[in-house]
Amino acid sequence: MSTKQKYWFPAKRYGWGWGMPSSWQGWCVLLAYLMLLILAVILKLPDHQPLLFWSGFGLLSLIFLIICWRKGEPTQWRWGEK
C-alpha cells in the first residue's frame, strides 16, 4: 500500500495556486461550488438581495479555498518544469 497522499487539486505548473481537480472528490467539490453559485444567480439574488448574494458568494468561496488548501498540493510560486 502506498503512503503517498493523493491530492484532489494539483498545484499549477506556472504561478501560484491550484489547477483543475485530479480526483473525483475534487470534481464533486468544484461542481457543488459552481452549482450553488449558479443557483444564487438563477434565484436573482444579485438583483433583489445583493448583500445576501455577496456574503454567500464570499462564504462559499472561503469554504472552497479552505478545501483546496487542505486537500490540494502545497502551493508555492512555480516557474514550470524544473
N, C-alpha and C positions, 0 to 999 in steps of 0.2 A: 504494500500500500504506500502511495506517495504522500509525503508530508508537506509537499508544496501547496500553498494556498491558491485556489482558483479565484481570480478577480472577476467581478461582474463587469467592471469598467476598466479597460486598459488605459494606460497613460498615452497621451497624444505623442506622435513622433516629433512634431515641431511645436514649440511653445509650452504653455503651462496648462494643466487640466487633464480631462479625460476625453477619450474618443467614444465612438459608438459602443454599445454593450457587446460583450463577448460571451454572454451566457443567457439562458432563458430567463433567469431571475432578473437580470439587468434589463432585458427587453420588457418584462412584465412591469417593472418599476417605471421605466420610461413611458410605456403605453398608458399606465394608470395616471401618471402626471399629466400627459397630454390630454387624455380624455377628460379629466377634471377641469382643466383649463378651457377646453372646448365647450364643455357643459356650461361653465360660467358665462361664456360668450353667448351661447345659444339662449340662455335664460335672460340675456340682455342686462346682465349686472353692470357692465361698464357704463351703460346709459342711465339706468334707473337708480343704481346704488353704487356709485363709484368708490366710496370708502370701503364698503364691504368687498367689492371686487379686488381692489388693490391690496387690501390687507390679506385677503385669501390668497391672492397671487404671491405675495411675499412669504406667507406661511408655507404654501405648497413648495415654493422654490427653495426655502430654507430646509424643509424636510428632504427634498430631493438632493440638495447639496450635502447634507449630513449622510445620507445613504451612500452617495458617491464617495465621500471621504472615507467612510468605514469599510465599504465593500470594493473600493477601487484601488488600483495600483498606486503606491505612493507617488506624489507629484513632485516635480522639480522642473526647472526650465530645461527644455530639450532642444538640441540642435540637429536632430536627425540621427542617422546611423553613425555609430562611433567606430 
